[in-house]
Amino acid sequence: MPASPSARTAQISRKTKETEIEVAVDIDGTGAFDVSTGVGFFDHMLEQLSRHSLIDIKVRAKGDLHIDDHHTVEDVGIALGQAISKALGERRGIVRYASLDLAMDETLTRAAVDVSGRPFLVWNVAFTAPKIGGFDTELVREFFQALSQHAGVTLHVANFYGANSHHIAETCFKAVARVLRAATEIDPRQAGAIPSTKGTLKG
């Protein structure tokens, strides 16, 4: 579906031998979410991503969870990144850059983003435990790696401190949500221009 500043929406379907995924996004939504991946903690994090970015997100994923959660988490990141990139289109009029420090109880995490068309992830996050319930904490990075690569954004995430791995993960998702919200907002002073001296934000 075509993307424009007045209708920044997209749908993506992805099917492999490992996963079947349907994703829909509305960049200019209200943070409404409808998420089902079969991975409870991951669903909770995607709900945080939607709620705090104000991007409406719908995800339906069926994966080879009898093996582990890896393929499902990574492939949802791929499909969600593709949907965000498609919805943004040429990225005309966007603010483009944003950075935020986000606190949650004992934890502080920073996220910074450039919606540049050039995918890159810098990840400086260490968890205090290998699992949150049954969820492997290393999959948080795998999700954001896939998201940044396929959304075409430069994303830096750094956790300064924290004791609880659930809090560390949640601050990562919430901080990224908030910078995505700020950076993809339409800047009224841009008048639909692409915010780059190159004239393109497609890499």
WOBEL-V236163 format. One record per pair of residues at least 24 apart in sequence whose ideal C-beta (glycine too) atoms are under 7 Angstrom apart, sorted by the first residue. I is the first residue (numbers start at 0). J is the second residue. If there is no record, write none. Layout:
BEGIN
i/j
I/J
I/J
END
This chain:
BEGIN
i/j
2/85
2/86
2/87
2/88
3/88
4/91
4/92
4/185
4/191
7/86
7/87
8/86
9/82
9/85
9/86
10/82
11/78
11/81
11/82
11/85
13/74
13/77
13/78
15/74
17/62
17/63
17/70
17/74
18/60
18/61
18/62
18/70
18/71
18/74
19/61
20/60
20/74
20/75
20/78
21/59
22/57
22/58
22/78
22/79
22/82
23/57
23/82
24/54
24/55
24/56
24/82
24/83
24/86
25/54
25/55
26/54
26/86
26/87
26/183
28/53
28/54
28/55
29/53
29/55
31/55
32/56
33/57
34/58
35/59
36/60
36/71
36/75
37/61
37/62
37/64
37/71
38/68
38/71
38/72
38/134
40/131
40/132
40/134
41/68
41/72
41/134
44/168
44/169
44/172
47/169
47/172
47/173
47/176
48/172
48/175
48/176
51/173
51/176
51/177
52/176
52/179
52/180
53/180
54/179
68/134
68/135
68/138
69/138
69/141
72/138
72/141
72/142
73/141
73/142
73/145
76/142
76/145
76/146
77/145
77/149
79/146
80/145
80/146
80/147
80/148
80/149
80/150
81/149
83/150
84/149
84/150
84/151
87/114
87/183
89/193
90/114
90/193
90/200
91/191
91/192
91/193
92/185
92/186
92/189
92/191
92/192
93/182
93/183
93/184
93/185
93/186
93/194
94/181
94/182
94/184
94/186
95/182
95/194
96/182
97/178
97/181
97/182
98/178
99/174
99/177
99/178
101/170
101/173
101/174
101/177
103/166
103/169
103/170
104/166
105/161
105/162
105/163
105/166
106/160
106/161
106/163
106/166
106/167
106/170
107/159
107/160
108/156
108/157
108/158
108/159
108/170
108/171
108/174
109/157
109/159
109/174
110/155
110/156
110/174
110/175
110/178
111/155
111/178
112/152
112/153
112/154
112/178
112/179
112/182
113/152
113/153
114/152
114/182
114/183
114/200
115/152
115/153
115/200
116/151
116/200
116/201
116/202
117/151
117/153
117/202
118/147
118/148
118/151
118/152
119/147
119/153
120/144
120/147
120/154
121/155
122/156
123/156
123/157
123/158
124/156
124/157
124/158
124/167
124/171
125/158
126/164
126/167
127/162
127/164
128/164
131/164
131/165
131/168
136/164
136/168
139/168
139/171
143/175
151/202
END
